Amino acid sequence: MDYQKIDSFISTETWHSRHPTDIARFFKILHGMVKEPNFNADQMREHMAQQVCF
């Protein structure tokens, strides 16, 4: 699974602000990802943590 699709969301400065626009963008990306047969929420969380934590 290519979890890099979420990187465009994380790279936005306001991704963590819970702004309605950011939330909508997150769910749009997530919706496309969960349709993939090999989607794994734990792996996505780990990918996101690696991108955010240096």
ABEGO torsion letter per residue (X at the ends): XBAAAAAAAAABAAAAAGBAAAAAAAAAAAAAAAABAABBAAAAAAAAAAAABX
